[in-house]
Amino acid sequence: MRTRIPSASEANRGAFILIVGLFFVFCGIAGAQESGQASPPGSGPAAGQPTVPGASTVSDEYKIGPGDIVSVVVVDTPELGGKFRISDKGSLQLPELSEPIHADGQSPEELAHTVRVALIDAKQARDPKVSVFVEQFHGRTITVLGSVTKPSVYALERRTTVLEALSMAGGLLPNAGNIVTIIRGPASAESTNTPVGSVEILDMNKLTKGQDLAANVEVKNGDTVTVSSAAIVYVVGAVTKPGGYAMLDSSDGMSVVQAVALAQGFTSVAATHRGVIVRQSSSDVGRQEIPVDIAQLMMGKATDVPLAPNDIVFVPESGAKKTLKVMGDIAMAAVNGIAIYGVGYRVGQIN
């Protein structure tokens, strides 16, 4: 058989393809080197399990803690596994191992790798395929309090932001204010290099409207999240809809005219020129009765009066001449048991 000798053009084309191929191989090697070192043992999928595209990274996974109930599954050797409680010291004790395994702070995948190595070292298995699942979450918790639907202690099953924490608590009540306070526990203190018990204050209004995305911070084990309540302004007396009205945005405030508008105006017997603002204090002697001509305010002939939280706007009936002190007493008595609109509960009394 006669051997065919390639032409000069074919030889040049082959050399070109070879050079291009070597170029892409070199780029692939360089890219791998720039991507960083290989992941440490336990940072990838559990031993014997394939990598799932799009799966959460280890930093997004739940970290096992004391009190958690975990299920350890050893493929082909089920007697080596079982359901176990992580001890108060953060250890996992398997019956086949003489020494406990430190589980606190590990993700389920990391703990699966640790268990695998421990079984091999103890000569309990040659090449076990181990998986770990968290059955009950007790080791990582936060407390959500204040104006939320279901204030309680909640387990952190993964990385959780403050908005996600509020969602876990059923969302905000209608009377929720604009301030969210986070009291940091040991985990947050360590990660942020701040003292335990340090306070972080967030503006809920900006947070929920997406105006300050950086405020949607992560909450960690031991944190306490508290949502403030909106201030209440009361309108009682000769008005159509007496009650308490939430001052949802304390920065905007509420005026006498706005409060009367929420109460749907006056009845036919209202003495609108003899209104009273009852401004409460922590002491009985500190209570103030401030006369206000609401009719003049409504007509724009006088400057509208801003109200403070817990102020009571009292509109007396015409014909009855009473002192400011007496009208203040009547206003205080009228507030007891009235409806709080937009809040969802009733007030028994004002302290």
DAFENPE-V385835 format. One record per residue. PHI is phi as a letter, one per 40 degrees, with the letter a starting at -180 (none if undefined). OMEGA is omega in whole degrees, 0 to 359 (999 if undefined). D_LAST is the distance of its C-alpha to the last C-alpha in whole Angstrom. Layout:
# DAFENPE-V385835
phi/omega/d_last
PHI/OMEGA/D_LAST
PHI/OMEGA/D_LAST
This chain:
# DAFENPE-V385835
phi/omega/d_last
none/182/110
c/180/110
c/181/107
c/179/105
c/182/104
c/178/101
c/181/102
c/181/101
c/179/98
c/180/97
c/179/97
c/180/95
c/179/92
c/178/92
c/180/91
c/180/88
c/179/87
c/180/87
c/179/85
c/180/82
c/178/82
c/180/82
c/181/79
c/176/77
c/179/77
c/180/76
c/179/73
c/179/72
c/180/72
c/180/71
c/179/68
c/179/67
c/181/68
c/183/65
c/176/63
h/182/62
c/179/63
c/180/63
c/179/60
c/180/60
d/177/60
g/182/57
c/178/56
c/180/58
c/178/58
c/184/58
d/178/62
g/181/64
b/180/62
c/176/62
c/181/60
c/179/58
d/178/58
g/181/55
c/180/53
c/175/50
c/182/51
d/183/50
c/179/47
c/186/46
c/176/46
c/176/44
b/184/44
c/181/45
a/180/43
d/178/42
g/179/42
c/173/43
b/182/46
b/176/49
b/180/52
b/181/55
b/177/58
b/183/61
c/178/64
g/177/67
b/187/66
c/181/63
c/178/63
c/182/62
b/181/59
i/179/56
b/187/52
b/175/50
b/175/47
c/185/47
c/179/46
c/178/43
c/177/46
g/184/46
b/174/50
b/180/52
b/174/54
c/183/57
d/184/59
c/183/62
b/181/61
c/181/62
b/177/59
c/179/55
b/177/55
c/184/52
b/185/50
d/178/46
g/179/46
c/172/49
c/177/49
d/179/51
c/179/54
c/180/54
c/177/53
c/177/56
c/180/59
c/178/58
c/180/58
d/180/62
c/181/63
c/179/62
c/178/64
c/180/67
c/181/67
c/179/67
f/176/70
c/180/68
a/182/68
c/181/71
a/185/69
c/173/66
b/190/64
b/172/60
b/178/57
b/178/53
b/177/50
c/181/47
c/180/46
b/182/42
c/177/40
b/190/38
c/182/39
b/184/37
b/170/34
b/177/31
b/179/27
b/185/25
b/175/21
g/188/19
c/174/19
b/185/22
c/183/24
b/177/25
c/183/23
a/173/26
c/184/29
b/179/32
c/175/35
c/181/37
c/179/40
a/175/41
c/188/40
b/176/37
c/182/35
c/177/32
c/177/32
c/177/34
c/178/31
c/177/29
c/176/31
d/180/32
c/176/28
g/180/29
g/185/28
c/170/24
c/179/22
c/181/22
c/182/18
c/177/20
c/185/20
c/185/23
b/172/22
b/181/24
b/177/24
b/174/27
c/189/27
c/175/31
c/183/32
d/182/36
c/179/38
c/180/36
c/180/36
c/184/40
c/182/41
b/180/39
f/177/40
b/180/36
c/173/35
c/182/33
g/177/29
c/188/30
b/174/27
b/183/29
b/182/26
b/176/28
c/183/27
c/181/27
c/178/28
c/183/31
c/183/32
c/179/31
c/180/34
g/181/36
c/180/36
a/183/36
c/180/38
c/180/38
c/179/34
c/188/34
c/177/35
c/173/36
b/186/34
b/183/35
d/177/35
g/180/32
c/174/30
b/181/26
b/181/25
b/178/22
b/181/21
c/174/18
c/177/16
c/176/16
c/181/14
b/172/13
b/184/14
b/175/14
b/184/17
b/180/17
h/186/20
c/176/24
b/185/24
c/184/25
b/180/23
c/179/19
i/176/17
b/183/15
b/184/17
c/173/17
c/192/18
c/179/21
b/183/22
c/179/20
c/177/24
c/179/25
g/179/21
a/180/21
b/179/22
c/181/22
c/179/25
c/180/24
c/179/21
c/178/23
c/176/26
c/178/24
c/175/23
g/172/27
g/189/27
c/168/27
c/184/28
c/183/32
b/184/30
c/173/28
c/189/28
c/179/27
c/185/28
b/178/26
c/181/23
b/169/19
b/177/17
c/181/13
b/188/12
c/180/9
a/179/9
c/178/8
b/181/10
c/183/10
c/182/14
c/181/13
c/180/12
b/171/15
b/185/17
b/179/19
c/181/22
a/177/24
c/186/27
c/179/26
c/179/30
c/179/31
c/182/29
c/180/31
c/179/34
g/181/34
c/176/35
a/182/32
c/179/30
d/186/27
b/177/24
c/180/22
b/176/18
b/177/15
d/179/13
g/173/10
c/176/12
b/174/13
c/182/17
b/177/18
b/182/22
c/174/23
c/181/26
c/177/29
g/182/31
c/179/28
c/181/28
b/178/24
c/178/23
d/181/20
c/180/18
c/179/19
c/176/18
c/178/15
c/179/14
c/180/15
c/179/14
c/180/10
c/182/12
c/182/14
c/184/11
c/175/10
g/180/13
c/180/15
c/174/17
b/187/16
c/180/19
g/183/21
b/177/18
g/174/19
a/181/16
b/182/14
c/178/11
c/179/10
a/178/6
b/178/4
c/999/0
